[in-house]
Amino acid sequence: MTANTIVIIGAGEAGGQTAITLRQNGYEGRVVLIGDEAYVPYERPPLSKAFLAGEAELERMYMRGADFYPENKIELKLSTRVERIDRAGKSVSLPGGETLAYDKLMIATGGRVRKMTCPGADLTGVHYLRNIDDVLGFRSQVAAGKNIAIVGGGYIGLEVAAVAVKRGCNVTVIEATDRVLSRVTSPEMSAFYTDVHTQAGVKIITAATVTSFGGTGKLTGVVCSTGQTIPADLAIVGIGIIPNVELAQSIGLALDNGIVVNEFAQTTDPDIYSAGDCTNHPNDVLGRRLRLESVPNALSQGKAAALHMLGKPEKYAEVPWFWSDQYDLKLQMTGINDPGDTIVIRGSMAERKFSAC
Ligand SMILES: Cc1cc2nc3c(=O)[nH]c(=O)nc-3n(C[C@H](O)[C@H](O)[C@H](O)COP(=O)(O)OP(=O)(O)OC[C@H]3O[C@@H](n4cnc5c(N)ncnc54)[C@H](O)[C@@H]3O)c2cc1C
């Protein structure tokens, strides 16, 4: 390894893990970790679970305590957005005109929430959930007696529904397809989770899109394509993310639903790596390329990139896995669900203890 400055754009799980792995493996050069959020790298899963429920302190979500970075000579630049990469000159530009030269660069820019564009989408009371500030912006309003509409019946929407109904809110989930979790799991699992939520008091409306948010200045209701208007003090939208690929695109790196990388998280420029939600990567185990949104993927790709930079290549080729916490249920999922897969249930759905293979 000849590099002496490694710059990491994005201080999320992939970026944080890259910096940590570099130091754990004896890299002694300069490491600069740049993130546009105000927080040290943290884990997002509790945002829709324990942190939203008020059961996890902020610091418990940090990958490493704030002291870890100076102690390990990782230069952390928070609340700082990289605006430009100069690929020929091997540098990145920061606000205020500062330029940072790199030998190796990591782009770990993650994704941003997909936003609603229908009328009323800018009303006070319409929220999204991607980061700590998002949750701090609405958490206190998830309170007993509030009407909460959740747009999108994916993992995040359902996790928020579970927290909100437990807090005594009137919760309605509005899902565009004909079943919840349709993007990620089988009809049998969707039916199971629909039952779990319905029994807990959540209303689930499927095959319905939101046509407008109603209210004057402040949200009062959500109008659906079915003609129903759901009374709402708060709407929380969880309809997926858009990978942040614009920096990579601006310097001509290959893109294909994400930044194209190899099994070592290396982009089409050998000095530039990319890891996490923003990448499209090959997976030998599955025999195809894919873009994943999961913590294990972000961590393993960050690790693979750092090791490759250090000349200790270790292929990233893992079976994807995910989890979701809703009520007292823990869902663990490994592999990718494809439409038309045959499902075999082992155990008892009625007792809520089973595997779906
Ligand atoms: C509410 C919620 C719950 C989740 N629950 C689970 C779960 O239970 N299990 C699971 O496996 N996964 C879960 N995920 C997904 C998981 O958190 C992500 O897959 C993971 O965080 C991806 O990490 P990342 O580093 O690739 O991207 P991110 O975490 O998005 O980090 C990228 C960082 O880069 C910053 N950035 C972007 N552009 C720039 C720039 N130009 N300059 C500086 N900084 C920039 C972003 O602001 C962000 O801080 C959840 C996600 C959310 C939002």
The ligand as a Gaussian input file, in Angstrom:
#p B3LYP/6-31G(d) Opt

LIG

0 1
 C      -35.123000       3.916000       9.578000
 C      -34.194000       2.892000       9.006000
 C      -34.204000       1.600000       9.529000
 C      -33.348000       0.638000       9.006000
 N      -33.380000      -0.626000       9.553000
 C      -32.510000      -1.559000       9.091000
 C      -32.465000      -2.860000       9.680000
 O      -33.218000      -3.176000      10.596000
 N      -31.546000      -3.743000       9.205000
 C      -30.692000      -3.422000       8.193000
 O      -29.874000      -4.246000       7.788000
 N      -30.728000      -2.205000       7.600000
 C      -31.608000      -1.267000       8.020000
 N      -31.650000      -0.028000       7.444000
 C      -30.767000       0.259000       6.288000
 C      -29.378000       0.594000       6.732000
 O      -29.419000       1.545000       7.757000
 C      -28.593000       1.109000       5.522000
 O      -28.520000       0.053000       4.593000
 C      -27.195000       1.561000       5.926000
 O      -27.267000       2.625000       6.835000
 C      -26.425000       1.994000       4.694000
 O      -25.218000       2.569000       5.076000
 P      -24.415000       3.509000       4.070000
 O      -23.204000       3.901000       4.805000
 O      -24.312000       2.844000       2.761000
 O      -25.341000       4.754000       3.808000
 P      -25.896000       5.860000       4.788000
 O      -26.176000       5.274000       6.115000
 O      -27.002000       6.524000       4.033000
 O      -24.678000       6.870000       4.945000
 C      -24.262000       7.743000       3.934000
 C      -23.885000       9.056000       4.555000
 O      -23.267000       9.873000       3.574000
 C      -23.741000      11.195000       3.675000
 N      -23.484000      11.901000       2.405000
 C      -24.130000      11.741000       1.225000
 N      -23.584000      12.549000       0.283000
 C      -22.568000      13.225000       0.884000
 C      -21.629000      14.198000       0.437000
 N      -21.626000      14.635000      -0.810000
 N      -20.742000      14.692000       1.328000
 C      -20.721000      14.251000       2.620000
 N      -21.589000      13.325000       3.084000
 C      -22.498000      12.815000       2.239000
 C      -25.210000      10.967000       4.028000
 O      -25.831000      12.098000       4.549000
 C      -25.084000       9.843000       5.054000
 O      -24.819000      10.352000       6.322000
 C      -32.484000       0.966000       7.944000
 C      -32.486000       2.261000       7.416000
 C      -33.321000       3.227000       7.953000
 C      -33.309000       4.612000       7.373000

